């Protein structure tokens, strides 16, 4: 299989927060991260996200301590894993 990734991935094992557009948040485990996106595993809840949906990722476990939201689009979705591509970054 051909590896078409533009950026190198770094393996991670840290908690972060996935936020749907309507504001619902979920605790997720960040599995890997690159300049272009991330792979996360759901730790709690079941988001209503589908491939193509917009969302935000905060790279910390406490929303009050995260200075930045990373706006994303879902590019892969399986039962517990979600792949997102970064669209832009905006300070809160």
Helices and strands as residue ranges (DSSP letters): E 10-20, E 25-33, E 37-42, E 54-58, G 63-65, E 68-77, E 81-91
